Amino acid sequence: MKILLLNQAFWPDVVASAQQLTMLARRLSERGHQVTVIASARGYDDATASFPRRERWHSIDIVRISSVSAGKKHRWQRTLNFASFLFACALRLVATPRQDVVVALTSPPLISWLGSLFVRLKGGELIFWPLDLNPDEAIAAGWLEQSSLTARFLAHLLNSSMARAKTIVALDEFMKERIVAKGISKDKIDVIPPAPDDAVSYDQEGREAFRRTHAVADKCVVMYAGNHSPCHPLDTLLLAAQELKHRDDIVFLFVGGGSEVEKVQSFARSHKLSNIRWLPYQPQAQLAALLSAADLHVVVMGEAFSGIVHPSKIYNILKVGAPFLFIGPEAGFMSDIVAAAPSELVAMRAPHGQTQEIVKFISGLADRHLQDRSRAVASGYDYSFTSGFSRFIAHIEAANQQPSPACLDAVGTSADIV
């Protein structure tokens, strides 16, 4: 079966959508399908990183396209980036032969509409995999007025692509409800949460090496790793860091990229906070060590973003078995995960603005002996994972009614995606 995957980010990029799509592509390729990926020739967060225009990797044909990189500081810059990529992608699709199935993600927003247009003109089926929903995200963030002509036009394109899709893979029930509210039949929507990275597990040796390298071996490390975005407001966590500035044994380590990195750095400078540190996205090969190095992970979601975004980092955190703090709304998939933890010493949810509760939680964790914290991270708690890729691939293979060329009884997994 010929399968086309559309998304701005793909291997070797390390942002979440690239990791998820890479795992799916590897599994499809292992089953004998002809997989083609159209992605960006630049890094998603680091535009100075460039990748080969054409590459064959693990039997996957990767086609990377060039587009404008105007920066991400202002909305007009991000809009120009997205528009130029969509234009370049449209030109590439004109020259791309018919595919049996097209899987479209949501980076940049509404690339799914290009996918729907492609299958309408050339045939095949579309599977829509929204890792977030736009223009819903832009409206919730205050970037667009819901009643504006632009928002209505973008909503029309989103609905058009969803109506055309054979299957929509929603990340949680809240996202499914939001999609159904747009008039899409619930029968074509399957809820499949993101998968943890195949290569991630607790790494004691990597933990110790990472902590030594970054001079935090004797600290309680509170880590926020991932996209620094307005959808994940960090104000409450930054205020907690300010409250705990007198604790020399606690460090707040921000890792990743995004438009809010400058806000984190500016807050640390203006308040003279030496307990706030920042690192860029780390290489994929270091992911297990990075996640194992934290004594407490922090997951953040804005109050208005339930059903719109889905912080997939939580699944790698669960796989490592580390304590975590969720700052965000009670109504959402994260509340179920917090409830599954055996005690408040392992997981906690706090609403935005509850700085003192968070300070108390972090202080209690830091008061444990360092060796005890290390064992807590290593043992963590038991959270069962049911891989959704089997169901996802079943949807893909059923969309065109062709069995896997590899004739496998079960979907294989990739232990190495880097």
C-alpha positions, 0 to 999 in steps of 0.5 A, spaced: 500 500 500 502 506 498 501 511 504 503 518 504 504 522 511 504 530 511 507 534 517 511 539 517 516 536 522 519 529 522 525 525 524 531 527 525 527 533 528 525 532 536 518 536 537 513 531 539 509 531 532 515 529 529 516 523 534 509 521 534 509 521 526 516 517 526 514 511 530 508 511 526 512 511 519 517 506 522 511 501 523 508 502 517 514 501 513 516 494 517 509 492 515 511 492 508 508 499 506 511 504 501 511 510 505 513 517 503 513 523 508 513 530 506 516 535 511 520 541 512 527 541 510 528 546 516 528 544 524 521 546 527 524 549 533 531 551 530 530 554 523 538 554 523 538 546 522 537 543 515 536 536 513 537 533 506 532 535 501 531 527 499 533 521 503 531 514 504 531 512 511 529 505 514 525 504 507 521 510 508 522 516 502 522 522 505 521 529 501 523 535 505 521 542 502 524 549 503 519 554 506 520 561 509 523 562 516 521 569 518 522 567 526 516 566 531 516 572 535 510 575 532 504 572 530 505 575 523 512 571 522 509 565 524 503 566 519 508 567 514 512 561 516 506 556 515 503 559 509 509 559 505 510 551 507 503 550 505 504 553 498 510 549 497 507 543 500 501 544 495 506 545 489 509 538 491 503 535 492 501 537 484 507 532 482 506 527 487 502 521 484 496 518 487 497 514 494 492 509 497 492 513 504 494 520 506 495 521 513 495 528 515 497 531 521 496 539 524 503 542 523 502 547 520 495 548 521 490 546 516 495 541 512 489 536 513 485 541 508 491 540 503 491 532 504 483 532 503 484 536 496 489 531 494 485 525 495 479 529 492 483 530 486 487 524 485 483 519 489 485 515 495 483 515 502 484 521 508 486 519 515 486 525 519 490 525 525 489 532 529 495 533 535 491 539 536 485 543 533 485 550 529 483 555 529 480 553 536 487 553 539 488 560 536 481 562 538 482 560 545 489 563 545 486 570 543 490 570 537 483 570 533 476 572 534 471 567 534 466 571 530 472 574 525 472 572 517 479 569 518 476 564 524 470 562 520 474 561 514 479 557 517 473 553 521 470 552 514 477 549 511 477 544 518 470 542 517 471 540 510 477 536 511 474 532 517 468 531 513 472 528 507 476 524 512 475 516 512 477 516 519 479 521 524 484 519 530 482 524 536 487 524 542 482 524 547 475 524 549 474 531 550 477 532 543 472 527 540 467 531 543 469 538 540 470 534 533 463 531 534 460 538 536 462 541 529 457 536 526 462 530 524 459 523 525 462 520 532 462 513 528 468 516 524 472 518 530 477 513 534 480 515 540 487 513 540 492 517 545 499 518 543 504 513 544 510 513 549 517 513 545 519 506 544 526 508 546 524 511 553 525 507 559 528 509 566 536 510 565 539 510 572 546 511 568 544 516 564 540 520 569 547 521 573 551 523 567 546 528 565 545 531 572 553 531 573 554 534 566 549 540 568 551 541 575 545 539 578 547 532 581 546 534 588 539 538 586 532 537 586 530 538 579 524 540 577 523 539 570 519 542 564 521 539 558 517 540 551 514 546 547 514 553 551 507 555 548 502 560 550 497 554 550 501 551 556 502 558 560 508 557 565 506 563 569 504 559 576 510 555 575 515 561 574 512 564 581 513 558 584 520 558 582 521 565 585 517 563 592 523 557 592 529 562 590 531 561 597 532 553 597 539 552 594 537 545 593 532 546 588 533 548 581 527 549 575 530 546 569 526 548 562 528 544 556 525 545 549 523 551 545 517 555 543 515 562 543 515 563 551 522 561 552 524 568 552 519 569 557 522 564 561 529 567 560 526 574 561 523 572 568 529 569 571 533 575 569 528 580 571 528 577 578 535 575 579 533 567 579 539 563 579 534 557 580 531 557 573 535 554 568 534 553 560 536 548 555 534 547 548 531 541 545 536 535 547 538 530 541 533 524 541 538 519 543 539 523 550 531 523 551 531 517 556 537 520 560 533 527 560 527 524 563 530 520 568 534 526 570 528 529 573 526 529 580 519 532 578 516 533 571 511 538 570 506 538 565 502 544 563 495 546 559 491 552 559 484 552 562 481 553 555 485 548 551 482 542 554 480 538 547 484 542 543 491 540 545 494 534 548 501 534 552 503 528 549 510 528 554 506 525 559 506 518 556 514 518 556 514 521 563 509 515 565 514 510 562 520 513 566 516 512 572 517 519 575 513 523 579 509 529 576 505 535 577 500 537 572 498 545 572 491 545 568 484 544 568 480 539 572 476 537 566 481 533 561 484 527 560 490 529 565 485 528 571 484 521 570 492 520 569 493 523 576 487 519 579 491 513 577 497 515 581 497 511 588 498 517 592 499 525 592 507 524 593 507 521 586 502 526 582 498 532 583 494 536 579 493 544 581 489 549 577 493 555 575 494 561 580 495 556 586 502 557 587 502 556 594 500 549 593 505 547 588 510 550 593 508 546 598 508 540 594 515 541 591 518 543 598 516 536 600 519 532 595 525 536 595 525 534 603 526 527 601 533 524 602 537 525 595 537 517 594 530 516 596 528 521 590 532 517 586 529 510 588 522 514 587 524 516 580 526 509 578 520 505 581 515 510 580 508 507 579 505 502 575 501 505 569 499 500 564 500 502 556 496 499 551 499 501 544 494 505 540 498 503 533 495 497 532 488 500 532 491 506 528 494 501 523 488 497 522 484 504 520 490 505 515 490 498 512 482 498 512 481 505 509 483 502 502 481 494 503 488 492 502 492 487 507 499 488 509 504 486 504 508 483 510 502 479 512 503 480 519 499 477 524 500 483 529 503 490 528 510 490 530 514 495 534 520 499 533 525 499 539 530 504 535 527 510 532 533 514 532 
